[in-house]
C-alpha cells in the first residue's frame, strides 16, 4: 500500500520523507513565475508577494501526473 497527499494537506516536508508518502505539490503562480508548493517555494515568498500587492494563485496537480504515479505502483 502507498499513501499519496497533495501539499494542501499542510503536512511538513519532513513527514513525506519520514513516512514515505508521495507528495503531489500544488503549483503556485507568483507573477510570471511558477513554483511547486513545499519543494520550490515557501510561505515567506508567498506572503512577501501578497504584501507587495501581487496575488499568488494556485492550481492542482494535473490528472496525468497523478495517473503516472499510480501506474508506477
JODAFEN-V176391 format. One line per field, one symbol per residue. ss: DSSP state (H for helix, E for strand, - for the rest). A space follows every 10 residues. Layout:
BEGIN
ss: ???
END
This chain:
BEGIN
ss: ---EEEHHH- --HHHHHH-- -EEE--EEEE --EEEEE--- E-HHHHHHHH H-----EEE- --HHHHHHHH H--
END
